Amino acid sequence: MSEAEGRHGQASPQAGAPIGRSGAVVQHDLNGTWVIVAHGEYDLNNLGPLTEAVETAAAKQQRIALDVSGVTFADSTFLNLLLRINRLTSLRLVAPAPQFQRVLEITGADAVLDIRASIEDATTA
């Protein structure tokens, strides 16, 4: 299976595409949920490719699981993206790191976003 293919052998748009600095994104379908795995740092200067990925997915998919366990830094533009996409589709945020979880709590976004502990949990109805 190539890096551009998801776990089920389906080609994934932008799979493995770099997102500035240390950011990267991989996408695939799992149990009818579009899974996007984000890694690295996200801010105003490098959020573009991730924004494109989630906006494209939101236009086509009923449910998106965004795995943020590998996100090492995220500023307010990242949080705004999550809140905006959440209004467009069923967004499930997966395994935020403790620092990012604290940001979600402080801002009250944890009361708005559907936060799941694992990909398995996020890809079940």
N, CA and C atoms as a LAMMPS dump frame, in Angstrom:
ITEM: TIMESTEP
0
ITEM: NUMBER OF ATOMS
375
ITEM: BOX BOUNDS ff ff ff
-5.0000000000000000e+02 5.0000000000000000e+02
-5.0000000000000000e+02 5.0000000000000000e+02
-5.0000000000000000e+02 5.0000000000000000e+02
ITEM: ATOMS id mol type element x y z
1 1 1 N 0.855 -1.173 0
2 1 2 C 0 0 0
3 1 3 C 0.894 1.227 0
4 2 1 N 0.568 2.17 -0.86
5 2 2 C 1.381 3.38 -0.94
6 2 3 C 0.999 4.358 0.15
7 3 1 N 1.854 5.355 0.359
8 3 2 C 1.582 6.382 1.373
9 3 3 C 0.347 7.19 1.017
10 4 1 N -0.011 7.234 -0.278
11 4 2 C -1.175 7.995 -0.723
12 4 3 C -2.46 7.195 -0.59
13 5 1 N -2.38 5.983 -0.034
14 5 2 C -3.564 5.176 0.145
15 5 3 C -3.896 5.072 1.616
16 6 1 N -5.196 5.004 1.904
17 6 2 C -5.652 4.839 3.272
18 6 3 C -5.453 3.41 3.738
19 7 1 N -5.895 3.098 4.927
20 7 2 C -5.739 1.768 5.494
21 7 3 C -6.462 0.703 4.683
22 8 1 N -7.501 1.085 3.952
23 8 2 C -8.292 0.134 3.195
24 8 3 C -7.918 0.134 1.73
25 9 1 N -6.747 0.686 1.373
26 9 2 C -6.265 0.657 0.014
27 9 3 C -6.899 1.685 -0.896
28 10 1 N -7.714 2.59 -0.361
29 10 2 C -8.355 3.609 -1.168
30 10 3 C -7.446 4.821 -1.249
31 11 1 N -7.35 5.377 -2.454
32 11 2 C -6.533 6.576 -2.614
33 11 3 C -7.118 7.7 -1.774
34 12 1 N -6.271 8.427 -1.114
35 12 2 C -6.688 9.524 -0.259
36 12 3 C -6.15 10.822 -0.814
37 13 1 N -7.037 11.796 -1.075
38 13 2 C -6.531 13.072 -1.558
39 13 3 C -5.634 13.714 -0.518
40 14 1 N -4.511 14.211 -0.946
41 14 2 C -3.568 14.918 -0.106
42 14 3 C -2.937 14.054 0.975
43 15 1 N -3.077 12.745 0.877
44 15 2 C -2.49 11.89 1.909
45 15 3 C -0.991 12.115 1.958
46 16 1 N -0.492 12.362 3.148
47 16 2 C 0.928 12.558 3.34
48 16 3 C 1.434 13.913 2.889
49 17 1 N 0.523 14.812 2.5
50 17 2 C 0.953 16.132 2.029
51 17 3 C 1.503 16.942 3.192
52 18 1 N 2.645 17.594 3.019
53 18 2 C 3.208 18.391 4.101
54 18 3 C 2.391 19.646 4.362
55 19 1 N 2.389 20.083 5.593
56 19 2 C 1.695 21.309 5.972
57 19 3 C 2.683 22.182 6.708
58 20 1 N 3.536 22.849 6.011
59 20 2 C 4.473 23.779 6.638
60 20 3 C 5.222 23.178 7.815
61 21 1 N 6.111 23.927 8.377
62 21 2 C 6.926 23.509 9.527
63 21 3 C 6.851 22.008 9.746
64 22 1 N 6.423 21.581 10.913
65 22 2 C 6.393 20.147 11.164
66 22 3 C 5.007 19.554 10.955
67 23 1 N 4.054 20.341 10.417
68 23 2 C 2.692 19.863 10.24
69 23 3 C 2.552 18.915 9.076
70 24 1 N 1.666 17.942 9.203
71 24 2 C 1.367 17.009 8.125
72 24 3 C -0.055 16.505 8.32
73 25 1 N -0.65 15.996 7.243
74 25 2 C -2.004 15.467 7.325
75 25 3 C -2.102 14.209 6.473
76 26 1 N -2.823 13.224 6.976
77 26 2 C -3.114 12.001 6.251
78 26 3 C -4.62 11.796 6.35
79 27 1 N -5.23 11.331 5.262
80 27 2 C -6.678 11.152 5.248
81 27 3 C -7.03 9.755 4.744
82 28 1 N -8.14 9.205 5.256
83 28 2 C -8.65 7.922 4.769
84 28 3 C -10.057 7.705 5.303
85 29 1 N -10.753 6.758 4.701
86 29 2 C -12.088 6.387 5.136
87 29 3 C -11.979 5.2 6.093
88 30 1 N -12.763 5.232 7.164
89 30 2 C -12.808 4.124 8.108
90 30 3 C -14.233 3.989 8.617
91 31 1 N -14.878 2.9 8.282
92 31 2 C -16.249 2.621 8.74
93 31 3 C -17.231 3.736 8.378
94 32 1 N -17.06 4.346 7.213
95 32 2 C -17.979 5.398 6.786
96 32 3 C -17.695 6.765 7.385
97 33 1 N -16.6 6.885 8.096
98 33 2 C -16.179 8.163 8.666
99 33 3 C -14.89 8.583 7.972
100 34 1 N -14.82 9.846 7.532
101 34 2 C -13.595 10.344 6.925
102 34 3 C -12.651 10.728 8.05
103 35 1 N -11.51 10.078 8.107
104 35 2 C -10.528 10.304 9.162
105 35 3 C -9.417 11.191 8.618
106 36 1 N -9.134 12.252 9.331
107 36 2 C -8.014 13.136 9.012
108 36 3 C -7.096 13.125 10.223
109 37 1 N -5.84 12.79 9.976
110 37 2 C -4.846 12.736 11.053
111 37 3 C -3.907 13.925 10.87
112 38 1 N -3.897 14.804 11.85
113 38 2 C -3.058 16.003 11.801
114 38 3 C -1.856 15.808 12.722
115 39 1 N -0.688 16.237 12.255
116 39 2 C 0.55 16.13 13.04
117 39 3 C 1.288 17.453 12.993
118 40 1 N 1.914 17.829 14.086
119 40 2 C 2.807 18.973 14.084
120 40 3 C 2.175 20.243 14.618
121 41 1 N 2.657 21.359 14.096
122 41 2 C 2.255 22.686 14.567
123 41 3 C 1.332 23.353 13.559
124 42 1 N 0.3 24.035 14.075
125 42 2 C -0.654 24.732 13.219
126 42 3 C -0.88 26.144 13.73
127 43 1 N -0.667 27.101 12.837
128 43 2 C -0.951 28.495 13.136
129 43 3 C -1.375 29.177 11.842
130 44 1 N -1.561 30.476 11.899
131 44 2 C -2.024 31.248 10.749
132 44 3 C -1.153 31.034 9.518
133 45 1 N 0.141 30.847 9.705
134 45 2 C 1.075 30.736 8.583
135 45 3 C 1.075 29.385 7.882
136 46 1 N 0.598 28.325 8.53
137 46 2 C 0.672 27.011 7.893
138 46 3 C -0.613 26.196 7.987
139 47 1 N -1.724 26.828 8.275
140 47 2 C -2.989 26.125 8.446
141 47 3 C -3.692 25.84 7.122
142 48 1 N -3.262 26.485 6.048
143 48 2 C -3.94 26.392 4.758
144 48 3 C -4.238 24.992 4.258
145 49 1 N -3.255 24.108 4.143
146 49 2 C -3.539 22.765 3.645
147 49 3 C -4.491 21.962 4.532
148 50 1 N -4.395 22.107 5.846
149 50 2 C -5.334 21.411 6.723
150 50 3 C -6.731 21.997 6.552
151 51 1 N -6.816 23.311 6.427
152 51 2 C -8.108 23.958 6.188
153 51 3 C -8.742 23.408 4.922
154 52 1 N -7.954 23.322 3.86
155 52 2 C -8.462 22.788 2.599
156 52 3 C -8.939 21.349 2.764
157 53 1 N -8.178 20.546 3.484
158 53 2 C -8.536 19.139 3.688
159 53 3 C -9.864 18.997 4.438
160 54 1 N -10.037 19.731 5.534
161 54 2 C -11.269 19.575 6.313
162 54 3 C -12.463 20.232 5.627
163 55 1 N -12.242 21.343 4.913
164 55 2 C -13.34 21.963 4.179
165 55 3 C -13.823 21.066 3.046
166 56 1 N -12.889 20.458 2.334
167 56 2 C -13.252 19.533 1.259
168 56 3 C -13.997 18.334 1.822
169 57 1 N -13.503 17.778 2.909
170 57 2 C -14.156 16.636 3.541
171 57 3 C -15.542 17.012 4.052
172 58 1 N -15.689 18.187 4.652
173 58 2 C -16.982 18.617 5.197
174 58 3 C -18.03 18.767 4.102
175 59 1 N -17.598 19.143 2.905
176 59 2 C -18.524 19.303 1.794
177 59 3 C -19.004 17.957 1.248
178 60 1 N -18.253 16.899 1.522
179 60 2 C -18.556 15.594 0.937
180 60 3 C -18.94 14.525 1.948
181 61 1 N -18.561 14.702 3.192
182 61 2 C -18.724 13.651 4.197
183 61 3 C -19.71 14.067 5.28
184 62 1 N -20.477 13.084 5.756
185 62 2 C -21.41 13.366 6.841
186 62 3 C -20.729 13.383 8.204
187 63 1 N -19.609 12.658 8.296
188 63 2 C -18.916 12.582 9.582
189 63 3 C -17.409 12.601 9.338
190 64 1 N -16.717 13.445 10.126
191 64 2 C -15.264 13.553 10.057
192 64 3 C -14.697 13.317 11.45
193 65 1 N -13.681 12.478 11.516
194 65 2 C -12.917 12.294 12.751
195 65 3 C -11.56 12.943 12.526
196 66 1 N -11.267 13.981 13.288
197 66 2 C -9.989 14.677 13.175
198 66 3 C -9.109 14.257 14.342
199 67 1 N -8.112 13.431 14.043
200 67 2 C -7.183 12.95 15.069
201 67 3 C -6.143 14.037 15.313
202 68 1 N -6.201 14.645 16.492
203 68 2 C -5.284 15.732 16.846
204 68 3 C -4.262 15.293 17.896
205 69 1 N -4.141 13.99 18.101
206 69 2 C -3.207 13.501 19.126
207 69 3 C -1.763 13.866 18.807
208 70 1 N -1.442 14.08 17.535
209 70 2 C -0.087 14.431 17.147
210 70 3 C 0.149 15.915 16.955
211 71 1 N -0.831 16.737 17.305
212 71 2 C -0.674 18.189 17.181
213 71 3 C 0.127 18.69 18.372
214 72 1 N 1.257 19.33 18.08
215 72 2 C 2.155 19.796 19.142
216 72 3 C 1.951 21.262 19.479
217 73 1 N 1.32 22.018 18.58
218 73 2 C 1.008 23.42 18.838
219 73 3 C -0.17 23.799 17.959
220 74 1 N -1.094 24.571 18.528
221 74 2 C -2.234 25.065 17.759
222 74 3 C -2.635 26.421 18.319
223 75 1 N -2.794 27.403 17.42
224 75 2 C -3.208 28.722 17.889
225 75 3 C -4.706 28.912 17.671
226 76 1 N -5.181 30.133 17.866
227 76 2 C -6.617 30.413 17.779
228 76 3 C -7.179 30.179 16.38
229 77 1 N -6.355 30.282 15.342
230 77 2 C -6.871 30.02 13.991
231 77 3 C -7.229 28.54 13.84
232 78 1 N -6.484 27.664 14.49
233 78 2 C -6.796 26.238 14.474
234 78 3 C -8.111 25.992 15.203
235 79 1 N -8.276 26.592 16.363
236 79 2 C -9.508 26.448 17.129
237 79 3 C -10.702 27.005 16.347
238 80 1 N -10.539 28.149 15.708
239 80 2 C -11.613 28.72 14.888
240 80 3 C -11.987 27.796 13.734
241 81 1 N -10.985 27.157 13.12
242 81 2 C -11.251 26.196 12.051
243 81 3 C -12.121 25.054 12.572
244 82 1 N -11.79 24.513 13.722
245 82 2 C -12.558 23.409 14.295
246 82 3 C -14.009 23.818 14.543
247 83 1 N -14.2 24.989 15.115
248 83 2 C -15.56 25.449 15.413
249 83 3 C -16.368 25.702 14.146
250 84 1 N -15.709 26.222 13.119
251 84 2 C -16.393 26.482 11.847
252 84 3 C -16.779 25.174 11.158
253 85 1 N -15.877 24.225 11.107
254 85 2 C -16.153 22.938 10.464
255 85 3 C -17.222 22.175 11.235
256 86 1 N -17.224 22.312 12.54
257 86 2 C -18.225 21.643 13.375
258 86 3 C -19.643 22.069 12.992
259 87 1 N -19.805 23.284 12.497
260 87 2 C -21.132 23.752 12.063
261 87 3 C -21.534 23.171 10.711
262 88 1 N -20.561 22.683 9.939
263 88 2 C -20.825 22.192 8.591
264 88 3 C -21.092 20.698 8.516
265 89 1 N -20.562 19.944 9.466
266 89 2 C -20.665 18.488 9.442
267 89 3 C -20.53 17.957 10.862
268 90 1 N -20.687 16.669 11.008
269 90 2 C -20.464 16.039 12.308
270 90 3 C -18.963 15.845 12.494
271 91 1 N -18.346 16.731 13.255
272 91 2 C -16.907 16.68 13.503
273 91 3 C -16.647 16.024 14.853
274 92 1 N -15.789 15.032 14.831
275 92 2 C -15.375 14.374 16.063
276 92 3 C -13.882 14.601 16.233
277 93 1 N -13.521 15.249 17.304
278 93 2 C -12.127 15.564 17.608
279 93 3 C -11.558 14.415 18.431
280 94 1 N -10.438 13.852 17.975
281 94 2 C -9.911 12.635 18.592
282 94 3 C -8.627 12.9 19.363
283 95 1 N -8.64 12.515 20.611
284 95 2 C -7.467 12.428 21.492
285 95 3 C -6.609 13.687 21.549
286 96 1 N -7.195 14.832 21.91
287 96 2 C -6.339 16.016 22.048
288 96 3 C -5.335 15.834 23.181
289 97 1 N -4.113 16.322 22.967
290 97 2 C -3.079 16.273 24
291 97 3 C -3.535 17.106 25.198
292 98 1 N -3.012 16.837 26.377
293 98 2 C -3.451 17.555 27.58
294 98 3 C -3.407 19.082 27.45
295 99 1 N -2.364 19.621 26.823
296 99 2 C -2.284 21.083 26.679
297 99 3 C -3.414 21.612 25.803
298 100 1 N -3.694 20.928 24.706
299 100 2 C -4.762 21.372 23.826
300 100 3 C -6.126 21.134 24.471
301 101 1 N -6.266 20.054 25.22
302 101 2 C -7.505 19.796 25.947
303 101 3 C -7.787 20.935 26.925
304 102 1 N -6.741 21.435 27.551
305 102 2 C -6.887 22.561 28.496
306 102 3 C -7.363 23.814 27.764
307 103 1 N -6.838 24.073 26.574
308 103 2 C -7.287 25.212 25.762
309 103 3 C -8.771 25.051 25.428
310 104 1 N -9.174 23.842 25.071
311 104 2 C -10.583 23.588 24.761
312 104 3 C -11.463 23.867 25.98
313 105 1 N -10.988 23.471 27.155
314 105 2 C -11.74 23.706 28.39
315 105 3 C -11.82 25.187 28.727
316 106 1 N -10.699 25.893 28.652
317 106 2 C -10.654 27.318 29.003
318 106 3 C -11.571 28.137 28.097
319 107 1 N -11.584 27.787 26.805
320 107 2 C -12.389 28.549 25.839
321 107 3 C -13.847 28.109 25.803
322 108 1 N -14.161 26.99 26.426
323 108 2 C -15.518 26.459 26.381
324 108 3 C -15.802 25.65 25.13
325 109 1 N -14.794 25.489 24.274
326 109 2 C -14.979 24.72 23.039
327 109 3 C -15.246 23.245 23.328
328 110 1 N -14.804 22.752 24.478
329 110 2 C -15.059 21.356 24.831
330 110 3 C -16.542 21.071 25.022
331 111 1 N -17.333 22.106 25.295
332 111 2 C -18.777 21.948 25.436
333 111 3 C -19.478 21.955 24.077
334 112 1 N -18.787 22.412 23.047
335 112 2 C -19.36 22.518 21.702
336 112 3 C -18.893 21.37 20.816
337 113 1 N -17.627 21.026 20.912
338 113 2 C -17.042 19.996 20.055
339 113 3 C -17.269 18.6 20.639
340 114 1 N -17.419 17.628 19.754
341 114 2 C -17.57 16.226 20.135
342 114 3 C -16.168 15.637 20.248
343 115 1 N -15.689 15.466 21.476
344 115 2 C -14.323 14.999 21.719
345 115 3 C -14.368 13.522 22.075
346 116 1 N -13.577 12.735 21.348
347 116 2 C -13.54 11.284 21.535
348 116 3 C -12.141 10.856 21.952
349 117 1 N -12.059 9.768 22.69
350 117 2 C -10.786 9.283 23.209
351 117 3 C -9.966 8.521 22.179
352 118 1 N -10.629 7.925 21.173
353 118 2 C -9.907 7.101 20.214
354 118 3 C -10.556 7.153 18.839
355 119 1 N -9.794 6.749 17.835
356 119 2 C -10.326 6.655 16.475
357 119 3 C -11.465 5.642 16.45
358 120 1 N -11.322 4.547 17.143
359 120 2 C -12.373 3.531 17.173
360 120 3 C -13.676 4.125 17.678
361 121 1 N -13.6 4.894 18.759
362 121 2 C -14.782 5.544 19.318
363 121 3 C -15.359 6.559 18.34
364 122 1 N -14.507 7.304 17.666
365 122 2 C -14.945 8.349 16.756
366 122 3 C -15.542 7.822 15.459
367 123 1 N -15.233 6.588 15.107
368 123 2 C -15.725 6.038 13.841
369 123 3 C -16.899 5.097 14.017
370 124 1 N -17.475 5.078 15.196
371 124 2 C -18.689 4.3 15.427
372 124 3 C -19.848 5.276 15.575
373 125 1 N -21.008 4.81 15.224
374 125 2 C -22.197 5.657 15.286
375 125 3 C -22.51 5.973 16.708
